[in-house]
Amino acid sequence: MHSGDIVASTVDYVLVTEKVALSVARLEGAGAPEKAYTLATEVFREELDKLDVGGQVAILREERLDEKGEVRRLKTRPGILSVGDELGSGEAAIDLAVEPVEGLHLLARGQQGAISAVAASSQGTMLRTPDMYMSKLIVGPRARGCIDIDAPVTENISAIAEAHGRKPSEITVAVLDRERHEGLIEEIRGTGARIQLRPEGDLTPAIAVGLHGSELHAIIGIGGAPEGVLAAAVIKCLGGEIQAKMWPTQRSQVEKLKEYGLQDPEKKLALDDLVRGDEVIFVATGITPGETLQGVRYFRGGARTHTVVVSTGPRMVRFIDTIHALEPNVGIQGFQL
């Protein structure tokens, strides 16, 4: 498969995430995460089916923590979108990693940082993984080759700081705000590094970490495995590095990993273990305002979206600012900037 088979459809992927964002952003602050998830997956399926490729959903997180911290399966009825679904109408065979809404509860609460994202690579290149936890260490291009997920946190912080030509107190690390990270947070604080405690998500900080000039330098901790593969797609395009380890909490997850071909659940996973090959695209559209992407902004009869596209071939970062006419004659009346 040639990179053009994927890259030629870049605009199509943008249209997918834009359409999802436009659909679910109206639920900002509505307190209805399941409604938002259902709507997002419905729109994703409808729009992905229009792609001129033959894609299979390789990665999709179908469970989320509810308001009480309990894991719930959010797919409310069959036929919306599932791992293994075949989508698209073309011949080029690709793997799709889909995140209908990252920051689902952020959207439901009307908070910043919710996005819709999709990644694409050649068929068979994305690591298949159950919907489970993964320990991750993610850095940008400057610190590539300097990290080791098996090393103590203090050593990694020192190495990352040195790679940036800074002191540990001059770098910032993103960590999910979870009880399981209490010890990790104390270790990072002991190095003097600054910490951003994130309520949800790996993708928004992964984009920031990979961009030169960002004041976020690393992501450390345990989060969702599906998001880990999506973050790997981002980092592959931006030239950074991710190391990861699966974090099973049930024996059934270990058995499932073996079914997927990962015989050693404690194996240190490098970037090429998560997303192999050199043909990758990642696209994300902001739903609510965030640090890298603006959220959907509505005006009378229309809306404006903000999308980022990163790819390996050609290697690029493209921000797309789009004004949409959602009602007849809006364009004739004049678009709002």
Backbone torsions as a table, in degrees:
resi	resn	phi	psi	omega
1	MET	NA	137.2	-179.1
2	HIS	-97.0	152.6	-177.7
3	SER	-59.5	-29.7	179.8
4	GLY	-60.8	-28.1	179.0
5	ASP	-61.9	-31.1	178.1
6	ILE	-91.7	-50.6	-172.8
7	VAL	-64.2	-31.8	179.8
8	ALA	-59.7	-20.3	-177.4
9	SER	-102.4	14.8	-177.3
10	THR	-52.8	-47.6	-178.9
11	VAL	-61.3	-35.3	178.6
12	ASP	-63.3	-41.7	178.3
13	TYR	-64.0	-38.3	177.5
14	VAL	-61.2	-43.9	179.3
15	LEU	-61.3	-33.2	179.2
16	VAL	-64.8	-55.6	-175.8
17	THR	-69.0	-31.9	175.6
18	GLU	-63.1	-44.7	-178.2
19	LYS	-63.9	-40.8	178.0
20	VAL	-63.1	-47.3	-178.7
21	ALA	-60.5	-44.0	179.5
22	LEU	-62.2	-33.4	-177.5
23	SER	-74.9	-43.6	-172.5
24	VAL	-93.4	-17.2	-178.4
25	ALA	-63.0	-23.6	177.8
26	ARG	-68.1	-13.6	178.3
27	LEU	-94.5	10.7	178.4
28	GLU	-58.5	124.7	178.9
29	GLY	76.5	7.7	-176.4
30	ALA	-80.3	-10.3	179.3
31	GLY	66.8	30.9	-175.4
32	ALA	-131.0	71.9	-176.5
33	PRO	-62.9	-39.3	-178.7
34	GLU	-67.6	-38.9	176.7
35	LYS	-61.9	-43.0	179.7
36	ALA	-64.8	-43.2	-179.7
37	TYR	-64.1	-44.0	-179.8
38	THR	-61.7	-46.5	179.5
39	LEU	-62.3	-44.0	-178.5
40	ALA	-62.2	-43.2	-179.6
41	THR	-69.6	-34.5	176.7
42	GLU	-62.2	-46.0	-179.3
43	VAL	-67.9	-39.5	177.8
44	PHE	-58.2	-48.6	-179.9
45	ARG	-59.7	-47.2	-178.3
46	GLU	-60.2	-43.5	-177.0
47	GLU	-77.9	-38.4	178.4
48	LEU	-65.0	-31.6	179.0
49	ASP	-65.5	-16.8	179.6
50	LYS	-85.5	-11.8	-176.4
51	LEU	-65.8	144.1	179.2
52	ASP	-88.4	50.4	175.5
53	VAL	-143.3	168.5	172.0
54	GLY	-107.5	102.1	-174.0
55	GLY	-112.2	146.4	173.5
56	GLN	-117.4	134.8	177.0
57	VAL	-72.2	106.2	-179.6
58	ALA	-92.1	-31.3	-175.3
59	ILE	-133.9	126.4	176.2
60	LEU	-160.8	123.2	177.6
61	ARG	-86.3	118.5	-174.5
62	GLU	-106.6	2.3	178.0
63	GLU	-126.7	148.7	178.7
64	ARG	-141.7	158.2	171.0
65	LEU	-76.1	135.8	175.6
66	ASP	-86.6	-173.4	-176.6
67	GLU	-62.4	-23.2	-179.9
68	LYS	-92.9	3.1	-179.9
69	GLY	82.5	11.6	179.6
70	GLU	-96.8	142.6	-179.1
71	VAL	-74.1	129.9	178.6
72	ARG	-132.8	142.3	175.0
73	ARG	-83.6	120.9	-170.5
74	LEU	-92.1	-8.8	177.8
75	LYS	-71.9	108.3	-169.1
76	THR	-84.3	-14.0	175.5
77	ARG	-158.7	154.7	-177.2
78	PRO	-68.1	156.4	173.0
79	GLY	89.3	2.7	179.8
80	ILE	-79.6	-71.6	177.8
81	LEU	-163.1	131.8	-176.8
82	SER	-142.8	157.8	173.2
83	VAL	-60.2	135.2	-179.6
84	GLY	95.5	-11.1	179.3
85	ASP	-62.9	137.5	175.7
86	GLU	-95.7	125.5	-175.9
87	LEU	-131.2	161.9	177.9
88	GLY	92.2	167.1	-175.1
89	SER	-120.7	1.4	-175.9
90	GLY	-98.6	-171.4	-175.5
91	GLU	-100.6	-28.7	-177.5
92	ALA	-62.6	124.5	-175.1
93	ALA	-91.5	123.4	-177.7
94	ILE	-135.6	159.0	168.9
95	ASP	-95.0	139.7	176.9
96	LEU	-119.4	130.9	170.4
97	ALA	-109.9	121.9	-170.5
98	VAL	-118.6	131.3	171.4
99	GLU	-126.6	91.1	-176.3
100	PRO	-53.2	-48.2	175.3
101	VAL	-144.4	111.0	167.6
102	GLU	-89.5	130.2	-173.9
103	GLY	88.6	44.1	-175.5
104	LEU	-60.3	-43.1	179.9
105	HIS	-76.5	-25.0	172.6
106	LEU	-62.9	-43.8	176.9
107	LEU	-62.3	-46.5	-177.1
108	ALA	-62.6	-30.8	-178.7
109	ARG	-94.4	-3.3	-178.2
110	GLY	74.2	32.5	-179.1
111	GLN	-103.9	167.1	-175.6
112	GLN	-76.3	152.8	168.0
113	GLY	104.5	5.5	178.2
114	ALA	-82.7	135.8	179.2
115	ILE	-138.5	165.1	170.5
116	SER	-119.4	133.8	-171.4
117	ALA	-143.3	154.8	173.9
118	VAL	-147.7	143.3	174.4
119	ALA	-125.2	147.9	-179.9
120	ALA	-135.0	140.2	174.5
121	SER	-149.7	172.1	-178.6
122	SER	-59.8	151.4	-176.3
123	GLN	-56.6	133.2	176.8
124	GLY	82.6	9.2	-176.2
125	THR	-99.3	-14.1	178.5
126	MET	-93.1	136.0	177.4
127	LEU	-64.0	123.1	173.5
128	ARG	-78.2	134.0	-179.2
129	THR	-147.5	144.6	173.0
130	PRO	-66.2	167.8	177.3
131	ASP	-76.9	90.4	-172.7
132	MET	-147.0	-173.2	-179.7
133	TYR	-87.9	157.1	176.9
134	MET	-145.1	134.4	173.2
135	SER	-86.8	133.6	-172.6
136	LYS	-134.6	147.8	170.5
137	LEU	-134.3	115.5	-172.0
138	ILE	-126.3	131.7	177.4
139	VAL	-137.6	166.7	178.2
140	GLY	-88.3	-173.8	-174.1
141	PRO	-58.1	-37.0	-176.2
142	ARG	-63.6	-33.6	-177.4
143	ALA	-98.5	6.7	178.3
144	ARG	-60.9	132.7	179.9
145	GLY	86.8	0.1	-176.1
146	CYS	-109.0	-3.8	-172.0
147	ILE	-110.3	160.8	176.1
148	ASP	-151.9	111.9	-176.8
149	ILE	-63.2	-19.9	178.1
150	ASP	-84.4	-12.3	-178.4
151	ALA	-82.6	159.1	176.2
152	PRO	-59.2	150.8	-179.3
153	VAL	-57.4	-39.7	-178.5
154	THR	-59.8	-38.8	179.0
155	GLU	-67.5	-41.4	178.9
156	ASN	-65.7	-41.4	178.5
157	ILE	-61.6	-44.2	179.0
158	SER	-61.9	-42.6	-179.1
159	ALA	-66.5	-40.6	179.8
160	ILE	-65.9	-43.3	178.7
161	ALA	-61.6	-44.9	179.6
162	GLU	-61.8	-40.0	179.8
163	ALA	-62.9	-30.1	179.2
164	HIS	-91.1	0.2	-178.6
165	GLY	68.6	34.3	-176.1
166	ARG	-129.7	171.6	169.5
167	LYS	-86.5	156.3	176.6
168	PRO	-53.7	-33.6	180.0
169	SER	-71.0	-6.2	-177.5
170	GLU	-107.4	10.3	175.5
171	ILE	-117.9	160.8	-177.5
172	THR	-125.6	136.2	-177.4
173	VAL	-120.6	134.0	175.9
174	ALA	-93.6	134.3	178.7
175	VAL	-138.3	136.3	175.0
176	LEU	-65.8	136.6	-178.8
177	ASP	-80.1	84.9	-178.6
178	ARG	-132.6	150.8	179.7
179	GLU	-59.3	-33.8	-178.0
180	ARG	-65.1	-13.5	-176.5
181	HIS	-100.9	9.3	-176.9
182	GLU	-57.7	-46.5	179.3
183	GLY	-65.5	-41.4	179.0
184	LEU	-60.5	-44.3	-178.7
185	ILE	-61.4	-41.6	178.9
186	GLU	-64.5	-38.8	177.4
187	GLU	-63.2	-43.7	179.7
188	ILE	-64.8	-43.0	178.2
189	ARG	-59.6	-34.2	179.5
190	GLY	-64.2	-23.1	178.5
191	THR	-83.0	-13.8	-176.5
192	GLY	92.5	-7.4	-179.5
193	ALA	-67.6	150.7	175.8
194	ARG	-81.6	153.4	-176.6
195	ILE	-127.6	135.6	167.8
196	GLN	-106.3	111.0	176.4
197	LEU	-83.6	118.1	-175.2
198	ARG	-101.8	133.1	177.4
199	PRO	-69.9	-32.3	-178.5
200	GLU	-156.6	151.5	161.5
201	GLY	93.0	141.6	174.1
202	ASP	-106.3	-25.1	-167.8
203	LEU	-72.4	-46.1	179.3
204	THR	-59.5	-48.7	176.7
205	PRO	-66.7	-30.7	178.2
206	ALA	-63.7	-39.5	176.3
207	ILE	-62.0	-46.0	-178.7
208	ALA	-63.9	-44.6	-179.5
209	VAL	-59.4	-37.5	-176.4
210	GLY	-77.2	-13.5	-176.9
211	LEU	-94.1	128.4	178.9
212	HIS	-63.1	134.2	179.8
213	GLY	98.4	-11.1	177.3
214	SER	-70.1	147.9	177.6
215	GLU	-93.7	18.3	171.2
216	LEU	-112.8	128.7	-169.0
217	HIS	-115.3	-15.7	-179.2
218	ALA	-163.3	156.9	171.9
219	ILE	-125.1	127.1	-177.8
220	ILE	-133.5	138.0	172.6
221	GLY	134.7	-173.3	-174.8
222	ILE	-105.2	126.5	177.9
223	GLY	-144.5	-163.2	-178.1
224	GLY	-72.1	139.5	177.1
225	ALA	-65.4	-42.6	178.0
226	PRO	-57.8	-41.5	177.2
227	GLU	-65.5	-29.8	177.7
228	GLY	-63.4	-39.2	178.2
229	VAL	-69.4	-41.0	176.0
230	LEU	-62.6	-42.2	177.5
231	ALA	-62.5	-36.4	177.6
232	ALA	-62.8	-37.5	177.5
233	ALA	-62.9	-43.5	177.4
234	VAL	-59.9	-51.0	-174.7
235	ILE	-65.9	-34.4	177.5
236	LYS	-61.9	-41.9	179.9
237	CYS	-68.7	-34.0	-174.1
238	LEU	-94.1	-2.7	173.2
239	GLY	84.9	15.4	178.2
240	GLY	-91.2	-157.3	-178.6
241	GLU	-141.7	142.7	172.2
242	ILE	-131.7	135.4	168.7
243	GLN	-121.1	143.4	-174.3
244	ALA	-147.8	160.6	171.5
245	LYS	-140.6	137.3	175.6
246	MET	-65.0	149.7	-175.8
247	TRP	-130.4	72.5	-177.3
248	PRO	-68.5	143.0	175.7
249	THR	-116.3	-3.4	179.5
250	GLN	-139.6	148.3	178.2
251	ARG	-62.3	-32.6	179.7
252	SER	-62.2	-31.1	178.3
253	GLN	-69.9	-37.5	176.6
254	VAL	-62.3	-43.8	179.0
255	GLU	-64.9	-37.7	179.4
256	LYS	-66.3	-39.1	177.2
257	LEU	-60.6	-39.7	178.7
258	LYS	-65.6	-37.5	176.2
259	GLU	-61.1	-35.0	179.6
260	TYR	-80.6	-3.7	176.2
261	GLY	102.3	1.0	178.5
262	LEU	-97.8	92.7	-173.1
263	GLN	-72.7	-30.9	-179.5
264	ASP	-108.2	102.5	-177.2
265	PRO	-66.7	-14.2	179.9
266	GLU	-97.6	7.3	-178.7
267	LYS	-62.3	136.5	173.4
268	LYS	-74.2	120.7	-176.6
269	LEU	-99.6	125.0	176.8
270	ALA	-93.1	176.1	-177.9
271	LEU	-55.4	-44.5	-178.0
272	ASP	-72.8	-15.0	172.9
273	ASP	-76.0	-31.4	-177.4
274	LEU	-83.9	-44.0	176.0
275	VAL	-138.8	106.3	-178.9
276	ARG	-84.1	163.6	175.1
277	GLY	83.3	175.9	-173.5
278	ASP	-118.5	18.3	-177.4
279	GLU	-121.9	93.6	-174.5
280	VAL	-136.0	140.8	172.1
281	ILE	-129.5	140.7	173.0
282	PHE	-131.6	133.1	-179.5
283	VAL	-132.8	134.5	177.2
284	ALA	-142.0	139.6	176.8
285	THR	-119.2	134.3	178.7
286	GLY	-69.4	138.0	174.6
287	ILE	-103.5	-54.1	170.7
288	THR	-110.8	159.4	-176.4
289	PRO	-56.5	145.5	179.8
290	GLY	-148.2	-175.9	-174.9
291	GLU	-75.1	-31.7	-179.3
292	THR	-106.3	-34.7	-177.8
293	LEU	-119.8	137.9	172.7
294	GLN	-78.6	154.9	177.9
295	GLY	-81.6	176.5	176.6
296	VAL	-67.3	131.0	178.2
297	ARG	-117.2	117.3	-178.4
298	TYR	-92.2	146.0	168.6
299	PHE	-134.4	177.0	-175.8
300	ARG	-60.3	110.3	176.6
301	GLY	84.5	2.4	-178.1
302	GLY	-161.7	-172.6	-178.5
303	ALA	-157.8	164.7	179.6
304	ARG	-128.2	132.7	-179.3
305	THR	-119.1	159.2	179.9
306	HIS	-131.3	121.8	-172.3
307	THR	-130.2	144.5	172.2
308	VAL	-115.3	138.4	175.9
309	VAL	-123.5	125.7	173.6
310	VAL	-126.4	145.3	-178.7
311	SER	-150.3	163.4	179.2
312	THR	-95.2	-25.3	-177.3
313	GLY	-144.2	97.8	-0.8
314	PRO	-73.6	152.7	177.7
315	ARG	-73.4	118.3	-175.4
316	MET	-157.2	160.6	168.3
317	VAL	-128.6	120.8	-177.9
318	ARG	-128.1	126.8	174.1
319	PHE	-101.2	131.0	-176.3
320	ILE	-118.9	120.2	-179.8
321	ASP	-109.4	112.8	-170.8
322	THR	-122.4	134.9	173.5
323	ILE	-103.9	126.9	-175.1
324	HIS	-112.7	132.2	170.5
325	ALA	-88.5	113.8	-176.3
326	LEU	-100.7	-9.4	177.1
327	GLU	-131.6	153.1	-179.5
328	PRO	-57.8	143.9	173.0
329	ASN	71.1	6.5	178.0
330	VAL	-63.3	-42.5	179.6
331	GLY	-63.8	-34.5	179.0
332	ILE	-66.9	-36.5	-179.9
333	GLN	-73.7	-17.1	-178.6
334	GLY	108.2	131.2	179.8
335	PHE	-79.6	146.0	177.7
336	GLN	-90.3	129.9	177.5
337	LEU	-89.5	NA	NA
